[in-house]
């Protein structure tokens, strides 16, 4: 894999209704060759620290904010049949 440039990497911040924020790095990867544009896609997000996210933002890397609107998990009580 070649060296990533500002065009082939992005940093994302996922913001949740609870106020929690999670930070990730994604890189463009290929499943064939770099010449085959159809084979390019963003890699699986890898967790990074807030400090890294802010440093990369300062350095001018692509940043995206994603607001996650998932409702909280539903709790399902397990009852024992007596």
LINHU-V592477 format. One record per pair of residues at least 12 apart in sequence whose C-alpha atoms are under 7 Angstrom apart, sorted by the first residue. I is the first residue (numbers start at 1). GAP is how many residues later the second one is. If there is no record, write none. Layout:
# LINHU-V592477
i,gap
I,GAP
I,GAP
This chain:
# LINHU-V592477
i,gap
6,55
6,56
8,19
8,20
9,17
9,18
9,19
10,15
10,16
10,17
10,51
10,52
10,53
11,13
11,14
11,15
11,42
11,51
11,52
11,53
12,12
12,13
12,51
12,52
12,53
13,51
13,52
13,53
14,51
14,52
14,53
14,54
15,51
15,52
15,53
16,51
16,52
16,53
17,52
23,24
23,25
23,26
23,27
23,30
24,21
24,22
24,23
24,24
25,20
25,21
25,22
25,23
26,16
26,17
26,18
26,19
26,20
27,15
27,16
28,12
28,13
28,14
28,15
29,12
29,13
29,14
